[in-house]
Amino acid sequence: MKVGMIGLGDIAKKAYLPVLTQTKGIELHICTRNVETLKEIAETYSINHLYHDFDHWLESGITAAFVHSSTESHESIINKLLDNGIHVYVDKPITYDAESSTRLMDKAKSKDLLLMVGFNRRYAPSYMQLKELAEPNMIIMQKNRGHHAGEVRQFIFDDFIHVIDTLLYLFPYPIENIRIRGKQENGKLHHVVLQLEAMQGTAIGIMNREAGTTEERVEVMSANETRMVMNVNEITSHIDKNCSTYANDDWQPTLQKRGFHGVISTFLEAAKTNSVPYKQYQRDLESHVIAERIVQTLGDRH
C-alpha cells in the first residue's frame, strides 16, 4: 500500500516516522517544501519517494495520507486529498474551528473515506486500562504546563482538545450539561476548567498553563475502585485500603506507551480494508464541537 506523509515537523519526526518506517507492507511517499529537511529524513530512514511539489505527491498513487503540516493548511490539503479519493489521518485539530472541521468530516463521510484525527491517548495502554473500570462516577483529568498562557483559540484547539477527547473516551454516559470556566489576563488564557455532567457521574478537565511544571494526570473513580495514571505511564489502583502502583513494561517502546503504535495501525488497517468507522467521525468531531463551545464561552478573538 502506498502511503503519503506531508509535513515533516517535530511530531512527524518524533512520533510518526519512527513507526511508519518500521511498518511492513507500506511504501512511504513524503512531501515537504523544505529541501534540507527532506534530504535529512531521506538519509535517516532510507526513503526513496521524495516530493517537493504537492501535486506530484498527490498523483503518486497513494491511497492513504498522514497530514502533519501546519493547522492553517489542513483544510486545503484535506479537501484535495478527499477529492482524489485518498483516506486521511490528520494531527489534531482538524482545523481551528468546528464549522470547517464539520464540513470536512461530512465530505469524508459522503465519499466513504476515512478522516481520522490523531487522538493517540485513546490507544495508550494505560488509558485503555482506565477505560476498563466499570460504572465510573467521577473522572478528573489535568494536563498542566508552566508559563505557557496563550491565545484562547489556539490554547483550546491545539492543546486542551486532548483533554476534551480523553474525557469523552473515558466518560461512558450521555452528556446532559456542560460547564466552562477560565482565567484570562491581557488577552491570554491562563487556565480552563471543563465539567461534563450526566445523571450517573461527572467528568472534569483542567489545564493550567501557569502550573510551574508539565504533568498529565487522570483519575477514574467508581464505587469499588479508583485508578490513576500519571504522565501516561504509571498506574495506581486503590481498592478499599489497598494500593497498588505499577508502570507499563519498561521494555515497551515509548511511542507504544503513548498510543502512537495503536492509532497508526488502526488507521492503516482501516485504509487497507476500506473500513470506514462512522462512530469514529462522531467521536472525533464532538471534541471539536466542544472546543468551539469553550472558545465562544470564553471569548473568541480569532
N, C-alpha and C positions, 0 to 999 in steps of 0.2 A: 504494500500500500504506500503510495506517495503522500507524504505529509509535509505541509509547509509550516514555516515559522517566520513571522515578520516582527521586527523589533528585537534588538539584542542588548537590552539594558540589563540592569542589575538582577532583577528577578529571573529573567531568562537565563542568565549566566549561572546564577546560584542554584536555581531550583529545577529548571526545565531541561536545559541542555544535558546536564549530567544523567538525567533519567532517560530522555529520548534517545541519546546516542548509544545507550546500552539496551535499548528495546529491540528485540528481534522482530523481523517481518515488516519493518518500515524503511522507506528511503526518504531521508530528510532533505528538504529544499529550504534554504534560509535566505532571507531578504533583509537588507538594510542599506540606507544611503551612505552610511559611514564606512568608507573603504578600509580604514585601518582596523576597525572592529571586525569587519567581515574576514579580513586576512588573518587576524588573531584567532578567531573562532575556528576558521577552516583548518589552521595549522594545529590547534589544540586538539580538535576532535576528528581530524582527517575527513572532513566533509567536502564532497566534490561538487555538489549542486548549489552554486552561489549566484545571487542576483542583486544587482543594484537597481534594476528597473522593476517597478511594481507590476506593470502589465506583462512583462516577460515571465515573471514569477507566477502570476495568475494563470498564464497559459501553459505552465509546465506539466500539467496533468495531475496536480494534487487533488485529492478528494476530501481532505480534511486539513484544517489550518489552526495553528496557535497564534493568537494576536497578543503581542507584548509591547506594542507601540504606545505612545502617549494616549491618555484617556481622550484628549481632544480629537484625536484622529480615529477613534474607534468607530464612530457612526459611519463615516465614509468607507472605511475598509470593510466593515462587516456587510454593508449594503452591497458592495461589489462582489464579495465572496458568496453571499447568498444568491445574487443574480447569476452567478456562474455555477450554481448547484453544489457548493462546497460547504461541508459541515464546519462549524466554527466553535472554537474554545477561546474565550477571552478573559484576560485578567479582570478582576473586579475593579471598578464597577463597569457595567456595560457602557454607560455614558454618565454624564454628570447630572442628569435629570430623569425623572420617572417617565415623562411623556415620550421622549425619544427612545428610551430603553424599552418601553411597552411596544412602540411602533416596530422596532427591530425584532422583538420576540414574536409579535404577531406575524411578521413577514416570514420568519423562520418556520413557524407553525403552518402557514399557508403553503409552503413549499416542501413540507415534510423533511425539514433539515434540522440538525442539531444547532442550538445556540446555547452552549453550556458556559457557565460562569465559574471562574477558578476559586470556589469556596473550599479550600483544601481541608479546613478543620473538620468538616463532616466525615472525612476519611482518615482522620488521625486515630490510631488505635485507642489512645487514652480517652478521647471524647466518645468513641463508639462504646466504651465501657460505661461511661456516664449515661448514655442513651439506653442501656440495658436496665437501668433502675426503674422498677415499675411504679406507676402512680405517684410521680413527684408532686409535692405540694408547694415547693418553692425552689427557684433556680436563681442564682446570683452569679453574674459574670463581671469581672473587672479586667480591663485592658488599659493599663496606665503607662504614661511616659513622663519624662522630666523636661520641662522648659520647651514645650512644643505647642503652645497656643497657636491657633490658626484660623484662617477664614472659614466661615461656617460650612459652606457647601463642600469644600474640599475636605475639611475635617470629617464631616459625616460620611461622604461618599467614598473617600479614599481609605479611611481607617475604621471609623465606627461601624461601617456596614458589616465588618467581620463579626462584631458583637451582635448586631441585629440578626444576622444569619445563623449564628450559633445558637442564640436563644430560640429562634424558630425551629431549628433542628432538634433541640432538646425538649422543647415545650410541646406536649402532645395534645393540647386542648384547643378548641376554637377560641379565638381571642374576642372578648366581649368589650374590653375598654383599653385604651392606651393613654398613658400619662407621660408627659415630656417636661423636663426641667433642664436649664442650662445656665451657665455663668459667662457673661461676655464683658470685656473691658477693651475700650479703644478699638472696636471693630473686630476683635479677636475672641474666638470661643475658647474658654479655658477648660470647662468640663461640661459633660452632658450626662443626664440620667434618664433612662427609658424604662417604663414599667408596663408590662403586658399583663392584663388581668383576665382570669376566667373563673368560673364557679369553683373549679377544682384546685386552683392554685394561682401563683403569681411568679412572673419571671422578671428580673431586674437586671438591666445592663448599665454599666458605669464606665465612663472613660474620663480620667483626669489627666490632662496634658501638663499639669504643674505638680506632679506627684513626687518629683525628686528621684525617681527611679523608673525603670522599664520592667513591667511584670504583667503576667496574664494568669488569672486565677478564676476557676469555675467551680461552683458548689451546686450539687443537685441533692435536694433533701426529700425524704419520704418519711412515712410514719415508722418505718422499720430500719432505715439506714440513711446515712449521709455520706456522699462521696465527693471528694475534692481533687482537682487536678491543678498542679502548679506548672506554669510555663510549658504546657502541652506535653508534659513528661511524667512528673512524679505524681502518683495516685495515692490518696489516703482514704481509707474506709473506716467509718465509725458505726459500730453496731452495739447498742447499749453502752457499756463501759469499755468495750474492746476497741482498740485502734490498731489498724494495720496500714503500714506505709510501704509502697514498693514502686520502683521505677520500671519503665519499659526495658526490655532486653538491651544491655549495654552494647551488644554486637549488632543491634538493629540500626541500619543507617538513619541519620538524622532526617533525611528527606522522607523516609518511610514513617518515622515517628510523627512528622508534621503533616502527613496525609498526602504528600505530593505524588508518591507512587500510586496510591489508590485513586486519586482523582484523574490522573493522566491515563491510567489503564482503563478506567471506566469510560472515559471519552473515546479512546481509541477503539475499544471493543464495540461501543455503540455505533461509531462511524463505520467500522468494518462491516457490521451486520445490518447497517441502515435501521437500527432500532432507535426510534425517536421517543424518549420517555416524556410524555406530555405533563406528568406530575412535576418533572424537573423544571419545566417552564414556569409553572405556578410558584414553586418554591423560590427559584432564582429571582423572579420578578417581584414577589412580595417583599423581599429585602429592600429593593429599590423604591417601592411604593412607600414603605415605612420611612426610609431615609428621606424621601422627599417631604413627607409629612413633618418630620423633625425640622428640616430646613425651613419650611414655611412657618412652623410654630415659633422657631427661634428668631426668624427674621432673615429673609433671603436678600442678599446683596449681590447676587450673581449678575 
